[in-house]
Amino acid sequence: MSQFEILTKYIPMLHEDHIGEWVIDHENDGTAEHPIQMPFVNYSETVRHFIEDVYTFAEQHQELELTRYREILKENGIESEMNDMENVDISNLNAQCVLALMMGAVRAERFCEGALFNFLKSGAIVKCLERLDCLG
């Protein structure tokens, strides 16, 4: 069994999953009594479990130093802007860098609603998982 199994098991699941959907408040008018809720992504159960497992993997593999994901990406010539991260050629990246990309995508969601949604919809996350599967 691959050390990345906790993550690569999501390859078929994410292929078939609807990922989630944007929730946009059309019911409130923005008044004090009816403030408009900021749009957010309601992720599928599969995606929520995937996010948990990314954090679990990082916790269980401290030697990979995934809390340093930004530095790891920078050391590999990858800027941490969304477009750069989404369009990286991962075919030659090592496992630590691929995992740092995925951690960056998961962490980006905390700062930019829907960031992870874009990585999932574009197929970038599945490509990372497939690369890990090859390295496994």
OpenMM code with the backbone's topology and positions (N, CA, C; nanometers):
from openmm import Vec3, app, unit

residues = "MET SER GLN PHE GLU ILE LEU THR LYS TYR ILE PRO MET LEU HIS GLU ASP HIS ILE GLY GLU TRP VAL ILE ASP HIS GLU ASN ASP GLY THR ALA GLU HIS PRO ILE GLN MET PRO PHE VAL ASN TYR SER GLU THR VAL ARG HIS PHE ILE GLU ASP VAL TYR THR PHE ALA GLU GLN HIS GLN GLU LEU GLU LEU THR ARG TYR ARG GLU ILE LEU LYS GLU ASN GLY ILE GLU SER GLU MET ASN ASP MET GLU ASN VAL ASP ILE SER ASN LEU ASN ALA GLN CYS VAL LEU ALA LEU MET MET GLY ALA VAL ARG ALA GLU ARG PHE CYS GLU GLY ALA LEU PHE ASN PHE LEU LYS SER GLY ALA ILE VAL LYS CYS LEU GLU ARG LEU ASP CYS LEU GLY".split()
positions = [
    Vec3(0.0842, -0.1194, 0.0000),
    Vec3(0.0000, 0.0000, 0.0000),
    Vec3(0.0881, 0.1250, 0.0000),
    Vec3(0.0540, 0.2210, -0.0802),
    Vec3(0.1293, 0.3455, -0.0928),
    Vec3(0.1154, 0.4316, 0.0328),
    Vec3(0.2216, 0.5046, 0.0648),
    Vec3(0.2143, 0.5969, 0.1794),
    Vec3(0.1151, 0.7091, 0.1535),
    Vec3(0.0777, 0.7281, 0.0278),
    Vec3(-0.0141, 0.8358, -0.0096),
    Vec3(-0.1585, 0.7882, -0.0231),
    Vec3(-0.1848, 0.6636, 0.0131),
    Vec3(-0.3176, 0.6029, -0.0051),
    Vec3(-0.4296, 0.6864, 0.0572),
    Vec3(-0.4029, 0.7483, 0.1726),
    Vec3(-0.5036, 0.8306, 0.2403),
    Vec3(-0.5525, 0.9431, 0.1483),
    Vec3(-0.4685, 0.9838, 0.0523),
    Vec3(-0.5050, 1.0906, -0.0411),
    Vec3(-0.5418, 1.0361, -0.1789),
    Vec3(-0.4634, 0.9405, -0.2304),
    Vec3(-0.4870, 0.8933, -0.3674),
    Vec3(-0.6188, 0.8173, -0.3810),
    Vec3(-0.6739, 0.7708, -0.2676),
    Vec3(-0.8042, 0.7041, -0.2753),
    Vec3(-0.9128, 0.7973, -0.3283),
    Vec3(-0.8849, 0.9277, -0.3286),
    Vec3(-0.9837, 1.0256, -0.3753),
    Vec3(-0.9865, 1.0416, -0.5278),
    Vec3(-0.8905, 0.9828, -0.5976),
    Vec3(-0.8880, 1.0002, -0.7446),
    Vec3(-1.0213, 0.9600, -0.8069),
    Vec3(-1.0680, 0.8359, -0.7885),
    Vec3(-1.1974, 0.8015, -0.8509),
    Vec3(-1.3145, 0.8794, -0.7906),
    Vec3(-1.3075, 0.9050, -0.6608),
    Vec3(-1.4184, 0.9767, -0.5957),
    Vec3(-1.4349, 1.1172, -0.6517),
    Vec3(-1.3235, 1.1878, -0.6707),
    Vec3(-1.3314, 1.3256, -0.7205),
    Vec3(-1.3711, 1.3308, -0.8673),
    Vec3(-1.3366, 1.2261, -0.9432),
    Vec3(-1.3804, 1.2200, -1.0832),
    Vec3(-1.5325, 1.2180, -1.0927),
    Vec3(-1.5962, 1.1521, -0.9962),
    Vec3(-1.7411, 1.1330, -1.0030),
    Vec3(-1.8191, 1.2298, -0.9154),
    Vec3(-1.7485, 1.3079, -0.8364),
    Vec3(-1.8144, 1.3940, -0.7381),
    Vec3(-1.8578, 1.5259, -0.8020),
    Vec3(-1.9641, 1.5841, -0.7503),
    Vec3(-2.0078, 1.7142, -0.8019),
    Vec3(-1.9270, 1.8286, -0.7396),
    Vec3(-1.8385, 1.7985, -0.6462),
    Vec3(-1.7459, 1.8912, -0.5797),
    Vec3(-1.8175, 1.9848, -0.4817),
    Vec3(-1.9149, 2.0540, -0.5290),
    Vec3(-1.9868, 2.1491, -0.4446),
    Vec3(-2.0536, 2.2524, -0.5319),
    Vec3(-2.1108, 2.3528, -0.4661),
    Vec3(-2.1776, 2.4581, -0.5431),
    Vec3(-2.1704, 2.5894, -0.4673),
    Vec3(-2.1679, 2.6959, -0.5449),
    Vec3(-2.1708, 2.8295, -0.4852),
    Vec3(-2.3079, 2.8556, -0.4269),
    Vec3(-2.3114, 2.9136, -0.3088),
    Vec3(-2.4368, 2.9543, -0.2460),
    Vec3(-2.4370, 3.1066, -0.2446),
    Vec3(-2.5343, 3.1632, -0.3141),
    Vec3(-2.5437, 3.3088, -0.3249),
    Vec3(-2.6777, 3.3527, -0.2671),
    Vec3(-2.6708, 3.4485, -0.1789),
    Vec3(-2.7883, 3.4975, -0.1065),
    Vec3(-2.8700, 3.5898, -0.1968),
    Vec3(-2.9848, 3.5391, -0.2431),
    Vec3(-3.0757, 3.6199, -0.3256),
    Vec3(-3.1980, 3.6634, -0.2457),
    Vec3(-3.2059, 3.6170, -0.1208),
    Vec3(-3.3268, 3.6406, -0.0430),
    Vec3(-3.3231, 3.7686, 0.0390),
    Vec3(-3.2060, 3.8125, 0.0791),
    Vec3(-3.1965, 3.9305, 0.1647),
    Vec3(-3.1631, 4.0540, 0.0823),
    Vec3(-3.2047, 4.1702, 0.1345),
    Vec3(-3.1899, 4.2939, 0.0561),
    Vec3(-3.0752, 4.3831, 0.1019),
    Vec3(-3.0014, 4.3401, 0.2042),
    Vec3(-2.8868, 4.4191, 0.2490),
    Vec3(-2.9171, 4.5189, 0.3585),
    Vec3(-3.0397, 4.5244, 0.4028),
    Vec3(-3.0751, 4.6146, 0.5129),
    Vec3(-3.0240, 4.5557, 0.6443),
    Vec3(-3.0271, 4.6363, 0.7519),
    Vec3(-2.9813, 4.5887, 0.8825),
    Vec3(-3.0620, 4.4666, 0.9285),
    Vec3(-3.1904, 4.4656, 0.8958),
    Vec3(-3.2759, 4.3532, 0.9360),
    Vec3(-3.2510, 4.2282, 0.8509),
    Vec3(-3.2094, 4.2499, 0.7277),
    Vec3(-3.1887, 4.1391, 0.6330),
    Vec3(-3.0536, 4.1536, 0.5624),
    Vec3(-2.9442, 4.1401, 0.6376),
    Vec3(-2.8123, 4.1559, 0.5744),
    Vec3(-2.7865, 4.0440, 0.4731),
    Vec3(-2.7153, 4.0792, 0.3691),
    Vec3(-2.6817, 3.9809, 0.2652),
    Vec3(-2.5641, 3.8972, 0.3145),
    Vec3(-2.5789, 3.7672, 0.3028),
    Vec3(-2.4703, 3.6766, 0.3395),
    Vec3(-2.3709, 3.6704, 0.2238),
    Vec3(-2.2424, 3.6741, 0.2579),
    Vec3(-2.1395, 3.6655, 0.1544),
    Vec3(-2.1504, 3.5304, 0.0826),
    Vec3(-2.1278, 3.5289, -0.0483),
    Vec3(-2.1305, 3.4019, -0.1207),
    Vec3(-2.0246, 3.3059, -0.0656),
    Vec3(-2.0567, 3.1783, -0.0672),
    Vec3(-1.9617, 3.0764, -0.0223),
    Vec3(-1.9859, 2.9481, -0.0990),
    Vec3(-1.8887, 2.8581, -0.0933),
    Vec3(-1.9025, 2.7288, -0.1588),
    Vec3(-1.9468, 2.6269, -0.0547),
    Vec3(-2.0524, 2.5568, -0.0865),
    Vec3(-2.0982, 2.4454, -0.0047),
    Vec3(-2.0360, 2.3193, -0.0651),
    Vec3(-1.9253, 2.2730, -0.0042),
    Vec3(-1.8526, 2.1583, -0.0592),
    Vec3(-1.9244, 2.0271, -0.0309),
    Vec3(-1.9031, 1.9318, -0.1201),
    Vec3(-1.9600, 1.7987, -0.1028),
    Vec3(-1.8923, 1.7301, 0.0161),
    Vec3(-1.9537, 1.6248, 0.0627),
    Vec3(-1.8978, 1.5476, 0.1733),
    Vec3(-1.7607, 1.4913, 0.1352),
    Vec3(-1.7469, 1.4467, 0.0110),
    Vec3(-1.6186, 1.3929, -0.0357),
    Vec3(-1.5091, 1.4971, -0.0236),
    Vec3(-1.5364, 1.6195, -0.0662),
    Vec3(-1.4361, 1.7261, -0.0602),
    Vec3(-1.4038, 1.7596, 0.0851),
    Vec3(-1.5038, 1.7643, 0.1696),
    Vec3(-1.4786, 1.7929, 0.3117),
    Vec3(-1.3886, 1.6862, 0.3739),
    Vec3(-1.4116, 1.5602, 0.3392),
    Vec3(-1.3250, 1.4520, 0.3894),
    Vec3(-1.1844, 1.4636, 0.3306),
    Vec3(-1.1758, 1.4998, 0.2044),
    Vec3(-1.0452, 1.5180, 0.1399),
    Vec3(-0.9638, 1.6241, 0.2139),
    Vec3(-1.0263, 1.7375, 0.2445),
    Vec3(-0.9584, 1.8460, 0.3160),
    Vec3(-0.9063, 1.7949, 0.4510),
    Vec3(-0.9911, 1.7248, 0.5228),
    Vec3(-0.9496, 1.6677, 0.6526),
    Vec3(-0.8296, 1.5754, 0.6354),
    Vec3(-0.8325, 1.4934, 0.5304),
    Vec3(-0.7244, 1.3968, 0.5089),
    Vec3(-0.5938, 1.4640, 0.4660),
    Vec3(-0.6015, 1.5768, 0.3973),
    Vec3(-0.4796, 1.6515, 0.3643),
    Vec3(-0.4124, 1.6964, 0.4940),
    Vec3(-0.4907, 1.7513, 0.5854),
    Vec3(-0.4364, 1.7944, 0.7148),
    Vec3(-0.3854, 1.6751, 0.7969),
    Vec3(-0.4593, 1.5649, 0.7947),
    Vec3(-0.4173, 1.4445, 0.8667),
    Vec3(-0.2842, 1.3935, 0.8133),
    Vec3(-0.2720, 1.3881, 0.6811),
    Vec3(-0.1472, 1.3416, 0.6196),
    Vec3(-0.0307, 1.4313, 0.6612),
    Vec3(-0.0505, 1.5621, 0.6554),
    Vec3(0.0551, 1.6562, 0.6932),
    Vec3(0.0959, 1.6342, 0.8389),
    Vec3(-0.0027, 1.6101, 0.9239),
    Vec3(0.0224, 1.5858, 1.0666),
    Vec3(0.1023, 1.4575, 1.0872),
    Vec3(0.0679, 1.3543, 1.0102),
    Vec3(0.1328, 1.2238, 1.0255),
    Vec3(0.2704, 1.2180, 0.9602),
    Vec3(0.3011, 1.3159, 0.8744),
    Vec3(0.4295, 1.3163, 0.8021),
    Vec3(0.5005, 1.4493, 0.8239),
    Vec3(0.5325, 1.4755, 0.9494),
    Vec3(0.6006, 1.6005, 0.9863),
    Vec3(0.7309, 1.6197, 0.9089),
    Vec3(0.7951, 1.5072, 0.8724),
    Vec3(0.9239, 1.5154, 0.8013),
    Vec3(0.9129, 1.5877, 0.6666),
    Vec3(0.7940, 1.5938, 0.6110),
    Vec3(0.7739, 1.6626, 0.4826),
    Vec3(0.7586, 1.8134, 0.5000),
    Vec3(0.7410, 1.8577, 0.6223),
    Vec3(0.7324, 2.0005, 0.6552),
    Vec3(0.6281, 2.0757, 0.5716),
    Vec3(0.5105, 2.0181, 0.5588),
    Vec3(0.4075, 2.0782, 0.4736),
    Vec3(0.3511, 2.2085, 0.5289),
    Vec3(0.3790, 2.2386, 0.6556),
    Vec3(0.3395, 2.3703, 0.7064),
    Vec3(0.4232, 2.4791, 0.6385),
    Vec3(0.5343, 2.4415, 0.5790),
    Vec3(0.6200, 2.5342, 0.5032),
    Vec3(0.5834, 2.5318, 0.3534),
    Vec3(0.4605, 2.5047, 0.3201),
    Vec3(0.4232, 2.4845, 0.1794),
    Vec3(0.4632, 2.6017, 0.0904),
    Vec3(0.4499, 2.7247, 0.1392),
    Vec3(0.4870, 2.8407, 0.0559),
    Vec3(0.6357, 2.8391, 0.0208),
    Vec3(0.7192, 2.8130, 0.1214),
    Vec3(0.8635, 2.8085, 0.0980),
    Vec3(0.9004, 2.6931, 0.0043),
    Vec3(0.8368, 2.5776, 0.0235),
    Vec3(0.8629, 2.4619, -0.0620),
    Vec3(0.8293, 2.4952, -0.2069),
    Vec3(0.7149, 2.5599, -0.2275),
    Vec3(0.6755, 2.5986, -0.3640),
    Vec3(0.7768, 2.6970, -0.4220),
    Vec3(0.8144, 2.7961, -0.3436),
    Vec3(0.9107, 2.8970, -0.3896),
    Vec3(1.0444, 2.8326, -0.4253),
    Vec3(1.0914, 2.7392, -0.3425),
    Vec3(1.2177, 2.6681, -0.3686),
    Vec3(1.2116, 2.5909, -0.5003),
    Vec3(1.0920, 2.5562, -0.5429),
    Vec3(1.0728, 2.4826, -0.6682),
    Vec3(1.0308, 2.5746, -0.7827),
    Vec3(1.0432, 2.7056, -0.7613),
    Vec3(1.0144, 2.8029, -0.8663),
    Vec3(0.8668, 2.8255, -0.8927),
    Vec3(0.7831, 2.7937, -0.7946),
    Vec3(0.6385, 2.8098, -0.8115),
    Vec3(0.5930, 2.9247, -0.7225),
    Vec3(0.5354, 3.0250, -0.7844),
    Vec3(0.4804, 3.1369, -0.7070),
    Vec3(0.3477, 3.0924, -0.6477),
    Vec3(0.3090, 3.1532, -0.5378),
    Vec3(0.1873, 3.1065, -0.4720),
    Vec3(0.0616, 3.1805, -0.5165),
    Vec3(0.0677, 3.2454, -0.6337),
    Vec3(-0.0562, 3.2994, -0.6906),
    Vec3(-0.1361, 3.1832, -0.7501),
    Vec3(-0.2675, 3.1961, -0.7444),
    Vec3(-0.3554, 3.0878, -0.7871),
    Vec3(-0.3270, 3.0391, -0.9288),
    Vec3(-0.3132, 3.1303, -1.0238),
    Vec3(-0.2944, 3.0882, -1.1623),
    Vec3(-0.1652, 3.0104, -1.1788),
    Vec3(-0.0586, 3.0546, -1.1109),
    Vec3(0.0677, 2.9829, -1.1195),
    Vec3(0.0524, 2.8416, -1.0648),
    Vec3(-0.0114, 2.8316, -0.9490),
    Vec3(-0.0260, 2.7012, -0.8853),
    Vec3(-0.1127, 2.6069, -0.9678),
    Vec3(-0.2138, 2.6621, -1.0316),
    Vec3(-0.3061, 2.5780, -1.1074),
    Vec3(-0.2454, 2.5281, -1.2384),
    Vec3(-0.1487, 2.6024, -1.2917),
    Vec3(-0.0937, 2.5691, -1.4230),
    Vec3(0.0461, 2.5093, -1.4179),
    Vec3(0.0868, 2.4617, -1.3031),
    Vec3(0.2201, 2.4034, -1.2875),
    Vec3(0.2273, 2.2696, -1.3596),
    Vec3(0.3409, 2.2475, -1.4282),
    Vec3(0.3678, 2.1160, -1.4867),
    Vec3(0.4215, 2.0288, -1.3737),
    Vec3(0.3396, 1.9369, -1.3267),
    Vec3(0.3785, 1.8580, -1.2092),
    Vec3(0.4514, 1.7291, -1.2451),
    Vec3(0.4718, 1.7041, -1.3736),
    Vec3(0.5260, 1.5746, -1.4157),
    Vec3(0.6652, 1.5450, -1.3607),
    Vec3(0.7415, 1.6476, -1.3239),
    Vec3(0.8757, 1.6238, -1.2703),
    Vec3(0.8896, 1.6618, -1.1238),
    Vec3(0.7808, 1.6993, -1.0601),
    Vec3(0.7889, 1.7418, -0.9203),
    Vec3(0.7979, 1.6216, -0.8262),
    Vec3(0.8708, 1.6410, -0.7169),
    Vec3(0.8788, 1.5354, -0.6159),
    Vec3(0.7531, 1.5387, -0.5292),
    Vec3(0.7404, 1.4369, -0.4442),
    Vec3(0.6201, 1.4223, -0.3622),
    Vec3(0.6006, 1.5418, -0.2694),
    Vec3(0.7076, 1.5892, -0.2073),
    Vec3(0.6952, 1.7018, -0.1151),
    Vec3(0.6373, 1.8239, -0.1854),
    Vec3(0.6833, 1.8514, -0.3065),
    Vec3(0.6349, 1.9688, -0.3792),
    Vec3(0.4893, 1.9505, -0.4237),
    Vec3(0.4532, 1.8320, -0.4686),
    Vec3(0.3141, 1.8044, -0.5080),
    Vec3(0.2224, 1.8209, -0.3873),
    Vec3(0.2663, 1.7689, -0.2734),
    Vec3(0.1876, 1.7823, -0.1501),
    Vec3(0.1790, 1.9278, -0.1064),
    Vec3(0.2862, 2.0036, -0.1255),
    Vec3(0.2850, 2.1464, -0.0919),
    Vec3(0.1853, 2.2217, -0.1808),
    Vec3(0.1775, 2.1828, -0.3075),
    Vec3(0.0779, 2.2429, -0.3980),
    Vec3(-0.0634, 2.2172, -0.3458),
    Vec3(-0.0888, 2.0934, -0.3074),
    Vec3(-0.2223, 2.0593, -0.2584),
    Vec3(-0.2518, 2.1320, -0.1276),
    Vec3(-0.1532, 2.1401, -0.0395),
    Vec3(-0.1723, 2.2126, 0.0861),
    Vec3(-0.1993, 2.3602, 0.0565),
    Vec3(-0.1274, 2.4158, -0.0400),
    Vec3(-0.1500, 2.5555, -0.0786),
    Vec3(-0.2920, 2.5781, -0.1278),
    Vec3(-0.3432, 2.4834, -0.2047),
    Vec3(-0.4804, 2.4949, -0.2565),
    Vec3(-0.5817, 2.4867, -0.1426),
    Vec3(-0.5591, 2.3940, -0.0503),
    Vec3(-0.6502, 2.3785, 0.0640),
    Vec3(-0.6437, 2.5025, 0.1527),
    Vec3(-0.5232, 2.5517, 0.1802),
    Vec3(-0.5069, 2.6688, 0.2657),
    Vec3(-0.5606, 2.7955, 0.1991),
    Vec3(-0.5522, 2.8039, 0.0680),
    Vec3(-0.5998, 2.9225, -0.0046),
    Vec3(-0.7474, 2.9474, 0.0210),
    Vec3(-0.8209, 2.8409, 0.0438),
    Vec3(-0.9649, 2.8523, 0.0692),
    Vec3(-0.9936, 2.9391, 0.1919),
    Vec3(-0.9011, 2.9384, 0.2877),
    Vec3(-0.9219, 3.0173, 0.4092),
    Vec3(-0.9125, 3.1676, 0.3821),
    Vec3(-0.8440, 3.2034, 0.2749),
    Vec3(-0.8214, 3.3449, 0.2433),
    Vec3(-0.9038, 3.3927, 0.1244),
    Vec3(-0.9464, 3.2988, 0.0417),
    Vec3(-1.0194, 3.3340, -0.0801),
    Vec3(-1.1263, 3.2284, -0.1044),
    Vec3(-1.2481, 3.2624, -0.0697),
    Vec3(-1.3603, 3.1690, -0.0848),
    Vec3(-1.3673, 3.1179, -0.2279),
    Vec3(-1.3713, 2.9867, -0.2432),
    Vec3(-1.3837, 2.9255, -0.3756),
    Vec3(-1.2512, 2.8904, -0.4407),
    Vec3(-1.1394, 2.9218, -0.3759),
    Vec3(-1.0080, 2.8915, -0.4357),
    Vec3(-0.9925, 2.7416, -0.4585),
    Vec3(-1.0233, 2.6630, -0.3577),
    Vec3(-1.0113, 2.5182, -0.3715),
    Vec3(-1.1095, 2.4656, -0.4758),
    Vec3(-1.2274, 2.5243, -0.4799),
    Vec3(-1.3295, 2.4866, -0.5789),
    Vec3(-1.2705, 2.4928, -0.7202),
    Vec3(-1.1968, 2.6010, -0.7497),
    Vec3(-1.1363, 2.6168, -0.8821),
    Vec3(-1.0313, 2.5097, -0.9093),
    Vec3(-0.9498, 2.4778, -0.8092),
    Vec3(-0.8487, 2.3722, -0.8253),
    Vec3(-0.9143, 2.2374, -0.8510),
    Vec3(-1.0249, 2.2131, -0.7835),
    Vec3(-1.0956, 2.0868, -0.8021),
    Vec3(-1.1641, 2.0813, -0.9384),
    Vec3(-1.2328, 2.1889, -0.9751),
    Vec3(-1.3072, 2.1915, -1.1020),
    Vec3(-1.2139, 2.1832, -1.2233),
    Vec3(-1.0951, 2.2450, -1.2118),
    Vec3(-1.0006, 2.2444, -1.3241),
    Vec3(-0.9315, 2.1099, -1.3413),
    Vec3(-0.9410, 2.0252, -1.2395),
    Vec3(-0.8729, 1.8956, -1.2443),
    Vec3(-0.7322, 1.8995, -1.1878),
    Vec3(-0.6877, 2.0160, -1.1395),
    Vec3(-0.5513, 2.0300, -1.0884),
    Vec3(-0.5269, 1.9398, -0.9669),
    Vec3(-0.6243, 1.9267, -0.8792),
    Vec3(-0.6071, 1.8423, -0.7603),
    Vec3(-0.5956, 1.6955, -0.8006),
    Vec3(-0.6800, 1.6511, -0.8922),
    Vec3(-0.6732, 1.5114, -0.9369),
    Vec3(-0.5382, 1.4848, -1.0035),
    Vec3(-0.4862, 1.5798, -1.0808),
    Vec3(-0.3547, 1.5630, -1.1425),
    Vec3(-0.2465, 1.5474, -1.0352),
    Vec3(-0.2569, 1.6262, -0.9296),
    Vec3(-0.1610, 1.6124, -0.8177),
    Vec3(-0.1723, 1.4742, -0.7549),
    Vec3(-0.2939, 1.4292, -0.7336),
    Vec3(-0.3144, 1.2972, -0.6732),
    Vec3(-0.2613, 1.1862, -0.7633),
    Vec3(-0.2809, 1.2011, -0.8936),
    Vec3(-0.2301, 1.0996, -0.9888),
    Vec3(-0.0773, 1.0996, -0.9878),
    Vec3(-0.0151, 1.2163, -0.9747),
    Vec3(0.1305, 1.2240, -0.9648),
    Vec3(0.1787, 1.1528, -0.8374),
    Vec3(0.1113, 1.1776, -0.7270),
    Vec3(0.1458, 1.1096, -0.6014),
    Vec3(0.1319, 0.9589, -0.6159),
    Vec3(0.0292, 0.9159, -0.6877),
    Vec3(0.0062, 0.7734, -0.7107),
    Vec3(0.1254, 0.7133, -0.7849),
    Vec3(0.1791, 0.7855, -0.8824),
    Vec3(0.2974, 0.7391, -0.9573),
    Vec3(0.4211, 0.7337, -0.8672),
    Vec3(0.4314, 0.8298, -0.7771),
    Vec3(0.5483, 0.8376, -0.6888),
    Vec3(0.5388, 0.7392, -0.5726),
    Vec3(0.4139, 0.6970, -0.5413),
    Vec3(0.3808, 0.6185, -0.4238),
    Vec3(0.4640, 0.4967, -0.4035),
] * unit.nanometer
topology = app.Topology()
chain = topology.addChain("A")
for resn in residues:
    res = topology.addResidue(resn, chain)
    for name in ("N", "CA", "C"):
        topology.addAtom(name, app.Element.getBySymbol(name[0]), res)
